[in-house]
Amino acid sequence: MLAINYKAQIFLVILILIIWCINPFLSIAAILCVIARFMLNGGVVKFFLLLIALSVGLISYTTKSISQEETDINRYYFVYQSFANVGSFRDFVFAIFLEGEVNPLFQSINFLLAKTFPENPQMLPLFWVTITYYFSFITYYILLDICDIDEKRRMVFAVAIALVGVIYFGRTTESIKQCSSAAIFGYAVARAIMKKGKGSLFVVIAILVHISSIILLPIYWSVNSKFIRRHLKIIFIFCFLASFIDLNKFIALIVNNVPIFPAAITDKLLTYEDYNVPSSIRLLITFFIYAILIGLLAWHYYKKKNERDKTFLIVQVVAFCILLINKSNAHNFMRYIYSYFPFIGMAYLKFSGFNNWKKNEYMVLHFVFISFLIYSNISYLLYFTDAAGNYANSYLDNSVRNLFIYNVVDYLNYKVVIQ
């Protein structure tokens, strides 16, 4: 890698910005090449990662529902339009209080976007998908030291795999709240692992974006919890046994017999009883790949006996336990495994740091894991953009050509007609 001075880095930033404005999609390759080639200031690297996240965000800006059944993006657009018509922030607060809103930060930011850009609901996916990808990238970036990865080339690898394998783009525009919340939560966990502070702040932000992140709290606590460390085997056995019980049914049974809980909670839980998950085989394979990665991390730790690796391993085991107890409910399992990219990405990043790649006995596993994740991501995107299906979105009118010819202005001039 070449070391360059401050002025040269400023020149590179300006050059990349020009390329990004000309073609955001193609600029991703240019940015990754620059990160791999030059030794850059951390702030410059994070700025380049933000540009990559914005490139993906711009693609999400063109999201529209194309199936007979409306996808979630249409519902987001309608809510956004209703926010644009709210008279004041006080009226907005009163309205969400009456509705019992449990994601106040998410809706408050949407309200500010709606009042700033009242005629443009496409700002919603642009903002939140950018948040999802940016926080995922900087999560991997700050973990490079603990993953025994010294070269920025590995950062390029991590970003590339996140883009085409670990993060399912179609889900980031469908489960917008949960994906963005999971990305922020993953960043909080990474900060805790690296003892950078302010992790708790990002945990609170993640929960306020989407309440589902509450279930991930044990992952954050596991970084420093002596109780979890002492009883990890018992916790794992309990979660393994709980994986054979439908958690939604169990909680619904408890809630239904406790008078203080409203009936609406039970109804919500039971909504997902017989939820049909498409391509569940791919989800199970992803689940088992994650399990194999954690097994390899455990073997690596017991071989090295490094305290830093122990913390990382405990975090991953607890994360897997939470996924495990949701396995028996199809809806929960699908939503969590699609939003588990921060933790699967962390595990794979650590695994990729094992040994020197030129003499790496794990190369076959690398090839199998990467091939499957890329295949799974692309096949899901093709499934989710099939207009003949019952539930589908389009991005840039599903035109690959537009990806290669659109500049920033073209993206921002793209208008989605909401019916």
N, C-alpha and C positions, 0 to 999 in steps of 0.2 A: 504494500500500500504506500502511496506517495504522500509525504507530508507537505502541506501547502500553507502559506501564511494567511493572515486575516483578509488582506485585500483580494487575494485569489479566491478565498471562500465567498466573499461578497460578490465577486464577478460570477462565480458558479451559481449563486442564489438567483441573481438577475437573469442569467442565461436559462436556468431551469424554469423560472417564472414565465419567461417568454414562450418556451416550449410548451409549458402547461397551458397557457392561454390559447396557443395554436391548436393543440390537441391533448386534452386531459388524459385520454386513455393511453395513447402512445407515450406520453410523458412518464408513465409509471416505469416503463423499461429504462428510460433515460435516467430517472432518479435512482433506481436500483443500481445501475452501472456506476453512477457517481459515488454512491455510498460505498460500493465494493472497492472502488479504485483509489479513493482519497481518504486520508485521515482528517476527519472533520470535527469541528466543535460540536459538543452535545446538543447545543441549541439549534445548530444548523441541521443536524440529523433529525431532530424532532420537528423542525419546520418542514423538512422534506417528507416526513411521515404524514404530517398534516395535509400536504398537497396530495399525497396518494389517497388518503381518506376522503378528501374533497372530490377527487376524481370518481371514486365509487359513489359518493353522495350525489354527484351530478347525474350519474346513470339512474340512481333511485329517484331523482327529480322527475324523471319521465314515466314513472310507474302509473299504470292505469289498469283497471279491471276489464277483462275482455271475455268473461264467461257469463252464462246466463245467471248463475248465482253470484251475487256481489262478493268480492273479496274484502278483506279487512281494510284495504287501502281506501276504498270508497267510504267506509264508515268513518275513518279518520278524516277524510276530506269534508264530510258532512258536519262532523263535530267542529272542525276548524272554521267552517263557514258560520256555524251558529255562534262561535266565539267572536267572530268579526262583527256580529250584530249586537253583541252585549254592550250596554251603554257605558259601564265603568267597571273598574277592577273590583269595587265594592259589590256591584251586582253579580259579578263573576264568582266572587268568594261565596256569596249568599246562595247562588245557584248550585255550586258544587257541594256546599254543605248540605243542602236539601237532598241532593242525590246520593249523599253518603260516599263521595269520592274518596278512594283510598290511595290515589297516586297524585298527590297535590302538586309536587314539583313538575312532573310531566305535563299536567294540564295547565299549570301557571306559565310555563315556558311556551306552550302552544298558544295560550291566550296572548302573550306578548308578541309572538310571531304573527298571530291573526290581526292584532291591532296595528302592527307595523306594516304588514303586507296583506291587507284585507281581501284583495282580489286574487291571491296566489296561494292556495292550500298546498301546492307542491313544495313549499318551503318546509313543510313538516317532515317529509321523508328525507329531504336534503340535509336538514339539521341533525336529525336523530341517527340516520345511517352513518353520517360523517363521525358523529360521537362514538358509535359502535366500533367503527374501524380504527379511529385514532386511539382510543383507549386500549384497544387490543394490541395495537402496534407498540405503544409505549410500555405496556405491560411486559411484552417480550423483550423490549429494549433494556429495561432496567434489571431484567433477570439474567442478562448475558454473563455477568460475573459468576453468579452462583451455578450457572450451567456449564462452567469450564469452557466458555467460548470467548476467546480473546479477540478474534478478528471480526471486523464489521461485515465480512462476507457472510458470516453465519446469520447476521441480522437480515441481510438480503434474502437468504434462504428462508428464514422464519416468516418474513413478510410475504414472500412469494407463495409459500405453503398456506399461509393464512388466507390469502386472496383466492386461491383456487381449490383449497382442500378443507381446511379446518372450519372456516366461517362460511356458512351457507347463505349466499347473497339473497336468494329468494325468501329465506326466513327473516332476514333483517328488515325487509319491507312488509312482512306479514305480521310478525310478532315484534313490532317496533319497540314497544315498552320493555318487554322482557329482555330482548337482545341488548338494547342500550344499557339497561340496568345491570345485566350480567357482565358486560364489558367494564363498566365502572367498578363493579364489585371485584372483578378479577384484578383490576389495577390496585384497589385497596389492599388485597391480599398480597400482591407482589411488593407493595411498599412495606407492609408489615414484615414479610420475610427478609427484606433487605434492610430493615430497621431505619427506614427513611422518615418515619413520622407521618402524621396527618392521615393515617390509614382509616381511623375511625370516622373522620369527616367524610371520606369518600364512601364508606359503608352507609352512612346516614343518607347521603345523596342518592346512592343506588336504591335504597329502600323507598325513598320518597318519589323516585322515578317509577318504580314498580314494586308493589308490596311482595311479590313472589320471592324477592331476594332475602326476605326474612328467613326462609328455610335454609339459606346458605350461610347464616351466621356462624354455625359451628366450624365452618371452614376457616373463617377469620379468627375465631377464638382459639383454634387448634395451634396457631403459631406460638402462643405463649402459655396455653393452658396445661398445667401440670396434671390436672384431673384427666384430661383427654389422653395425654401421653401415658399415664399409668394404666388406663383402662381401655386402651385402643383395641386390644384383641376382643374384649367383651363387647365393645361397641360394634365391632365388625360382625361378630357372631349374631348379635341381636338384629342388626340390619339385614343380614343374610336371611334369617328366619322371617323377618318382617316383609321381605321381598315377595313372600308367597301369599301375603294378605293384601287385599285392595285397600290402600290407605284412605282413599276417598270414602269408601263404604264405612270403614271403621270410625273415621272422624265424624261422618254424617250421623252414625248411630249414637255417638256420644253427644253431639250437638242437639240432636233431636230429642234427647232425654234430659237436657238441661234447659229449664224454662227461660233463663236469662238471654239465650241466643234467639235471634229472630228466625222465623221459618225460611226467610230468603237465603240464609247461609246454607241450610240443608239443601234447598232447591238447586243452588249454584253448584254444590258438591256433586249432587246426583245428576246434573246435566251431562257430565262426562262419563257416565257409567259404561255405556256401550259405544264409546267413541271409536270409529274405525280409522286406523292409521295406515295410510298408503305406504308401500315400500318398507314394511316393518322389518324385513330381513336385513336391509341396509342399516337400519337403526341398531339392530342386535349385533351386527358385525362391528359397527363403530363402538358399541358398548364393550365387546370382547377385545377389540384392539386397545381400548383404554385400559382394560383390566390387564392385558399383557404388558403394556407400557409400565404400569404401576408395579407389576411383578418384576420387571427388569430393573426398575428403580430400586426396589427392595434388595434385589441381589447385588446391585452395584453398591448400595449402602453397607450391607453386611460384609462386603469385600474390602471396602475402604475405611469404614467406621468413622466417617466425618460428621461432626455435629451439625454442620450447615446442611449437609445432605439429609440428615435425620429429620430436621424441621420440614424440609421440602417434601420428604416422603410422607410424613404425618399429614400434612395439608392435603396431599393427593389421595391418601387412603380415606380421610374424612369426606372429601369431595365425592369419592367413589361410593361411599356408604350412603350418602344422600341420594345419589342417582339410583342406588340399589333398592332403597325402600320405595321408590316411585316406579319400579319396573313393572309391578303388577297392574298398574292403571295405565291403559294405552295412551290416553290424552296427556297425563302428566309426564310419562316417559318420553313421549315425542317432543313436548315443549322443552323439557329440561335438557335432553340430549342435543337438541339443535342449538340451545343457548349455552352449552357447556364448552364452547370454543376457548374461553380463557384458560380453563383447567386442562383440557386435552392438549391445547397448544403449549402450555407450560411443560406438561409431561413429555411431549414430543421434543420440545426444545432441549430439555435436559438429556433425553435419550440421544439426541443428535450430537451431544458433546462427549459421548463415550469414545475415548481413544482417538487416534488420528484416522481420518477417513481413508487415507491411502492404504492403511493397514487395518482396516476396520472389519472385524468378523461379523458385524451386524449389517453389512451392506445389503444382504438379501432381505432382511427384515425392513430396512429403510425402503427398499424398492417396493415391497409388498404393501407396506403401510401407505406410502405416498400414492402409489397407483390406485389403491382402493379409495382413499379419501378424495382424490381428484375425480375418479369415476363416479363416486357417490354424489359429489357436489354438482357435477355437470349433468348427471342423469336426473337429479332432482330439479335442477333449473329447467331442463327440457320438459319434464313432466309438468312443472308449474307454469310454463309459458305456452302450453298447448291449448290453443283456442278451442279445439274440439272437446276438451275436457270440461268437467262440470265446474271447475274452480281454477281460474287462471289469471295471471297478470301479464302485461307486456312491458318491456323496457326498450325505449327508442323504437317502438313499433316492432320489436323483435328483429331488428335489422343489424346484422353484423357489419354491414357496409357503413352504417351510420357511426358505429364505434370508431372507425378509422378516419372519418372525414369531419366529424363534428368538432367545432371549436367551442370555447366557453360561451360565446354569444349565442351560438346555435342551441346549446343546451338550455340556456336561460330563456330563449324565445319559444321553446317547445311548450305548448299549452295542452293540458289534459282537459277534455270536455267531460264534465261530471253530469251523468244523467240520473 
